[in-house]
């Protein structure tokens, strides 16, 4: 009849330091696991205190309260009869470990510490925890009195061990251990472990899911076995969004997948696997036997029960579901916004809407959030209905909004802040989009406020600054742009605090920022303008991806985006004349696609100026000659280092991109630079001389010939890393996307952008090199 094991993988929307709420969600998941007939309940990493506690992990209170939660779990009938696998911090001999605590009924069977800690990107686990380095070794652990008083159990086992039942061996991995080179599942599988449990805290990034799938499939394809993967869900109090998507793999196929984006607080994915299939699979690999016969043994923690049954129907292989990047943008930030809004206690959002791609993308994300929330309400989700009524201050007899558009009108205010430099076109585009989303839209002028500031300046100094087009200097021109941008921030916060009051409602609104990741990287925004907000849902998304998202949304829901996409991106902070029309890419001297390439090289591939130049010689060889590539690299690093200080005050942003420049948590580089980069730029110049003197002559001639032939319409080539990544993304998926829009996405060509308010140089921009040096 087979040895059939049923596993419950739980995705929980935990909130760091919310022990009461976290306990309730854990108990709910245990109850659902029992209802599904599971023998083993697997939860995400550090689910009891929440993964994002940060330096709260250094507080003894966090460990103490976690044990108090364990005590409540032991006493609950919801955990009775289940093997429960919980994540929490544990102190042992004065050392703090990131652990899994395995419980069966009232017995704490094993405490398994994490052996490899995550220390890259967003992760700083070794700041708070110590890795368990005693391979295949266990020690006695003295349980806290709060546990002993309930169960009578005085000690348990802590260390690198496997769980032994009457019918199988179960091994445990914790998040990073799956991704590291010497993953524990390899020696455990050779020891005979058939089932691997991984409680994880893996954050979302665009196009990342396939990587997670790859490592799980690779583990079971090589080693055989059942691999169960549980993940955190939602925003637990920081920039990260955890996308859930629990997975269960049997040998080299997947038999269960949870939702990647959901507004549920608790999602339990149930799967049943026949462990005899593991024996058959391993027996078919001839090279495995000699390796397994000499494998070092693991300590066993014995649990004298059977976990397998012959009654359950086994789970069949499935086709994994993937979202396109446009859909990931549509769902992920929307779910993050909802968690932030409901947990912040605020009444909604306020957004300066300019009619450009960035602010329009942000507005669309709020519209998407409202649609997702109302869809849950229409399906009768009682928790969601209660949260919406609380958010909207609805009384008992007040009707609920009937759709996302009505909800948006109640919680979302957009504002077009015009100046004498604004155009009727951008004003009209903002108005149309606001109407389609349903926001409460306001139009105001900041001219009088700007004139008041300039009047004060004139009264003190006796001079009036002028724009460059009217004969002013660079310093005058930048100052006049910045005073507009910063006044928009002041007006945003004034209206966010009082708009609800003017509408007869309670509560303040969260101000949304709309600076994309490329502008943050380059510093192409004014310090303390509309880029300064409470949160920024697009701060980790590239301009290229936002263009694709807007095109996608223009067909899905908001046709006003088509006009926005067709307009050139411009800040509208300078007067428009026949001789001058300000555009973003001309101001920067780099295109957004080029910034995306540079951003990935700088952060993801850890390139300084010289190594970036060498890599771009190959990547951009069909676009630019070497000298122009060198000029672009130098320009980027000059402006980047001049503006790096802006990242110290950047609005907290939804993390979505591997090259995010957020220095607060992710990109730990200095903010005071020698902006001349003399040594590094000299290395680039020497390389150029070598090429001119003969070593690179052939490559140079080839580039020159290509540049002169770019008018040939038959010439085709990749122009950016992002385009290469996009094309690769579609070719490596294990299954075709189930969404009918896949064909649209793969053939999509990013159109032009539109205007935004926020972009201008900071007050430090007088340090910028002569703009003429960046134009060729």
NUKOL-516076 format. One record per residue (C-alpha): x, y, z. Coordinates in steps of 0.2 Angstrom, whole numbers, plus 2048, in hexadecimal, padded with zeros to 3 digits. Layout:
N
XYZ ...
END
This chain:
776
800800800 80F80B801 81681780F 80C82780C 811836816 806846816 80F856819 80886881C 812876817 80D88781F 80F898818 80C8A5825 80A8B8824 8138BB835 8178CC83C 8278CE845 8268D0858 8138CC857 8138BD862 8018BC865 7FC8BE853 80A8B284D 8048A585A 7F28A6853 7F88A4841 803895846 7F488D84F 7E9890840 7F6887835 7F7878841 7E4876841 7E487782E 7F286A82D 7E885E838 7D886182D 7E385C81E 7E884C826 7FB851828 807847833 814855832 811868833 81F87382C 82088582F 82B893829 83B89A830 83B8A3841 8288A3840 8258A5852 82D8B7854 82D8BB842 83C8BA836 83F8CD835 8428D1848 8538D7844 85C8DD854 84D8D785E 8558C685D 8638CD868 8568CF876 8548C1882 8418C6882 8408BF870 8468AE875 83B8AE885 82B8B387C 82F8A686F 82F89887C 81F89F883 81789D872 81E88B872 815888882 80588D87B 80788386C 80A873877 7FB876881 7F0878871 7E586A86A 7E9870859 7FB86985A 7F6859862 7FA84A857 80585484B 818854849 81A86784A 829870843 82A88284A 837890846 83F89A855 84F8A185D 85689686A 86489A877 87088B87B 87F88D887 87D8A0884 87E89F871 86F8A4866 869898858 85C89984A 85388984E 84587D849 83C876858 834865855 825861860 81A852861 80B85386D 81485A87D 825853879 83385F872 83C852867 84A85C85F 85186D85E 85A86F84D 86587E84C 86988683B 87A881835 87D88E826 8778A0829 8718AC81B 87E8BA81B 87B8C280A 86F8CF802 8618D380E 8678C681B 8728C982B 86E8B9834 8808B883C 87D8C9844 8708C0850 8738AD84E 8828A184F 883893843 88388184A 89487A844 89486984D 88F85E83F 88584F843 887853855 879856863 87A85C874 86E85C883 86386C884 85B871894 849877891 842887899 8388858A9 82888B89F 82987B895 82E86F8A3 81F8768AE 8138718A0 81A860899 82685A8A7 834859899 84485F8A0 85085D891 85085A87F 85D858871 865867867 870865858 87285D847 86784E847 85984683D 848841843 84582E843 833827843 82E815842 82C81682F 838823828 84682F82B 84384282B 85184F828 85086282B 857871822 854883825 85388F816 865894812 86B882814 86287D804 86B88A7FA 87C888801 88A87D7F8 88B86F805 87886D809 874862817 86785880D 875850803 87E846812 86D84481A 86683B80A 87583080A 87282B81C 860826817 85683581A 84683480F 83D844813 845856815 83C86481D 84187681A 839885824 83F89481A 83E8A781A 8428AA807 83D8BC802 8368C17F1 8408C87E2 83A8C97D0 83E8BA7C6 8448B07D6 8388A27D8 8408977CB 8508987D5 8478917E4 83F8847D9 85087F7D1 85987B7E2 84B8717E9 8498677D9 85C8657D8 85C85E7EA 84F8517E7 85584D7D5 8668487DC 8628417EC 85083B7EB 84483E7F9 8368497FE 83A85B800 82D866809 830879808 826886813 829898811 8248A881A 8168B3812 8138C6811 81B8D5819 8218D282A 8268E482E 8348E8822 8398EB810 8388D880C 8298CF805 8288BD808 81E8B47F9 81A8A4801 8188967F4 81B8877FE 8218787F4 8228657F5 82D85B7EA 82E8487E8 83E8427E0 84084D7D0 82E8537CF 82385F7D8 8138597E0 80C8697E9 80E87C7E8 80688A7F2 80189B7ED 80F8A77E9 8058B77ED 7F68B67F9 7EE8C2805 7EA8B3810 7F38B3821 7F48A0822 7F6894813 7F9882815 7FF877807 7FB864809 804857800 805844801 81483A7FB 8188287FA 829825802 82B8147F9 82D81F7E9 83D8267F2 8448157F4 8418107E2 8488217DB 85881F7E6 85A80D7E1 85B8127CF 86A81D7D1 8798117D1 88681D7D7 87C8217E7 87E8107F0 8918117F2 8908227F8 88281E804 88B80F80B 899819812 88F828817 89282F829 88382C834 87883983C 87283984E 85F83484F 85283B859 84582D85B 83383085A 82A81F85D 81B822851 81681E83F 81482E834 80F825825 7FE81E820 7F7814812 7E681D812 7EA82E809 7EA8317F6 7FB8367F0 7FE8477E8 8018467D6 80F8507CC 80A8627C8 80F86F7BC 81787E7C6 80E88F7C4 81989E7C0 8148B07BF 81C8BC7B2 8268CA7B9 8178D67B5 80C8CB7BF 8198CA7CD 8198DD7CD 8068DE7CD 8048D27DC 8138D37E7 8148E67EB 8018E67ED 8018D87FA 80F8E1803 8058F2803 7F68E980A 8008E2819 8098F281C 7F88FC81B 7EE8F1827 7FC8EF833 801901834 7F090783A 7EF91482C 7E0918822 7E7917810 7F391E804 7F892F7FC 80192F7EC 80893E7E2 8039387D1 80C9417C3 8069387B4 81792F7B1 81B91D7B1 82291C7C3 8149247CD 80791C7C1 80F90B7C5 80D90E7D7 7FB9137D5 7F79037CB 7FF8F97DA 7F29017E6 7E48FD7D9 7EA8EB7D9 7EB8EA7EC 7D98F07ED 7D38E37DF 7DC8D57E9 7D48DA7F9 7C28DC7F2 7C48CB7E9 7C78C37FA 7B88CC802 7AD8C67F3 7B38B47F7 7AC8B6809 7BD8B7812 7B78BD823 7C88C3829 7CA8CD81A 7B98D581B 7BC8D982D 7CD8E1829 7C58EC81B 7B78F2826 7C38F7833 7CE900827 7C090981F 7B890E830 7A890682B 79A905837 78F8F5839 7828FA82C 78E903820 7908FA80F 7A08F3809 7A88F97F9 7A28EE7EB 7B38EE7E1 7C58F37E1 7C19047D9 7B59097E7 7C19037F4 7CF90D7EC 7C491D7ED 7C291B7FF 7D5917804 7DF91F7F6 7E29317F2 7EC9367E3 7F29487E0 7F99517D0 80495F7D6 80696B7C7 8129797C5 8159867B7 8209787AF 81396B7AF 80A96779F 7F796479C 7FC953794 80394C7A5 7F59537AF 7E894B7A3 7F193A7A4 7F193A7B7 7DF93F7B7 7DA9307AC 7E49237B5 7DD9297C6 7CB9277BF 7CF9167B9 7D69107CA 7C99197D3 7D49247DF 7CE9347E7 7D89407DB 7DD9517DF 7E595E7D4 7EF96D7DC 7FC97A7D7 80C97D7E0 81198D7D7 80C9987E5 81698E7F2 82598E7E7 8249A17E4 8239A47F7 83399B7F9 83B9A47EB 8359B57F2 83D9B1803 84D9AD7FA 84C9BD7F0 8489C77FF 8589C1808 8649C17FA 85D9CD7EE 85F9C27DF 8539B67D5 8599A57CF 8559A17BD 8539917B3 86198C7A7 85698F798 8549A179D 8679A47A0 86899D7B2 8779937B8 8779807BC 8769837CE 86798F7CC 85E9827C0 8609747CD 85A97E7DB 84A9847D2 8469717CE 84A96C7E0 83E9797E8 8309727DE 8349607E2 8359637F5 82696D7F6 81C95E7EF 8229547FD 81C96180A 80B961801 80A94E800 80C94D813 80095B817 7F295380C 7F6941812 7F2947824 7E2951820 7DA94A810 7D093D81A 7CA94B826 7C4955817 7BA946812 7B2943823 7BD934827 7C992F834 7DC92B832 7EB930829 7F292A818 803922815 80D92C808 8139217FA 8239247F1 8269207DE 8399207DB 83F9107D1 84E9067D5 85890E7C7 8559207CC 85A91B7DE 86A9137D7 86F9237CD 86892F7DA 85D9377CD 85193E7DA 85094D7E5 85494A7F7 84494C802 83894E7F3 82A9427EE 8379347EF 836937802 82792E808 821921814 823912809 82790F7F7 8208FF7EE 82A9027DE 83B9067E6 8428F57E2 83C8F47D0 8458F97C0 83E9067B4 83F8F97A6 8348ED7B1 8288FB7B5 8268FF7A3 8228ED7A0 8168ED7AE 80D8FD7A8 80B8F5797 8048E579F 7F88EF7AA 7F28FA79B 7EB8EB793 7E58E37A3 7DC8F17AB 7E29037A9 7E2909797 7E891A79C 7F991379E 7FB91278B 7FD92578A 809925799 814918791 815922780 81B932789 82E93578B 83393579E 8359477A4 83594F7B5 82C95F7AF 8379697BB 83D9757AE 8349807A1 830978791 836983782 83997F76F 84B97D773 84A973783 83F965789 84695C799 847949798 84D93D7A5 85993279B 861942793 8639497A5 86B9397AB 87693679B 87192379D 86291A798 8579107A4 85C90079C 86F90579E 86C9097B0 8648F87B3 8748EF7AB 87F8FA7B6 8758F77C6 8768E47C4 8898E57C0 88C8F07CF 8828E67DC 87E8D57D6 88F8D27CE 8998DD7DA 8A28E87CC 8AC8F77CF 8AF9047C1 8BD8FA7B9 8B58E97B9 8A48F17B4 8AC8F97A5 8B48E87A0 8A48DF7A1 89A8ED797 8A78EC789 8A08DB785 88E8DF78A 88C8EF781 8988EC772 88B8ED766 8848FD76D 893908771 8A690A76D 8B190777C 8B491A77F 8A291D781 89F90E78C 8AD915797 8A5926798 89591F79D 89D9147AB 8A69247B1 89792E7B1 88D9217BA 89A91F7C8 89C9327CA 88A9367CC 8869267D6 89492B7E3 88E93D7E3 87C9387E7 87F9297F2 87B932801 8699337FC 8679207FF 869924812 85892C812 84F922804 83D91D807 83C90B80D 8389017FD 8318F07F9 8408E57F5 83E8DE7E3 84F8DF7DB 8608D77DD 8698E87DA 85F8F37E6 86B9017EC 8629027FD 870905809 865903818 8648F0818 86A8EA807 8788F37FF 8858F780C 890903803 89791480A 88E924806 89D930806 8A892D7F7 8B79357EE 8AD9387DF 8BC93A7D3 8BF9277D4 8D192B7CD 8D991A7CF 8CA9107C8 8C791C7B9 8DA91C7B5 8D99097B4 8CB90B7A7 8D591879E 8E490C79D 8D98FE796 8D390B788 8E590F784 8E98FC782 8DA8FB776 8DF90A76C 8F290476B 8EE8F4763 8E98E7770 8D78EB76E 8D88F275D 8CE8E5754 8C08E6761 8BF8F875F 8BE8F774C 8B18EB74D 8A78F6759 8A990574E 8A38FB73F 8948F5749 89090774F 89090D73D 884900737 877901745 86B908738 86A8F7730 8598F1736 85E8DF735 86A8E1743 8638D9753 86C8D8764 8698D8777 86C8E977F 86A8E6791 86C8D979F 85A8DB7A3 8558D5792 8608C6792 85A8C27A3 8488C379D 84B8B878F 8548AB79A 8468AC7A6 83A8A579A 845897793 84A88F7A4 83888D7AB 83487B7AE 82287E7A8 81A88A79D 8118997A5 7FE8957A7 7FA8A77A4 7F38AD793 7FE8BC793 80F8B3792 8108B677F 80C8C8782 81A8CA78E 8288C1784 8258CC775 8248DC77F 82F8EA77A 8308F8788 829908782 82E91A787 82A920798 82192F79F 82393D7AB 82593D7BE 82694A7CB 8359447D5 8439447CA 8509527CC 8629547D2 8659577E4 86D9667EB 87E95D7EA 87C95C7D7 88796B7D4 89595E7D6 88F9557C6 89B9557B7 8979607A8 8879587A0 88F95A78F 89C94C794 88E93F795 886943784 88E93B774 
END
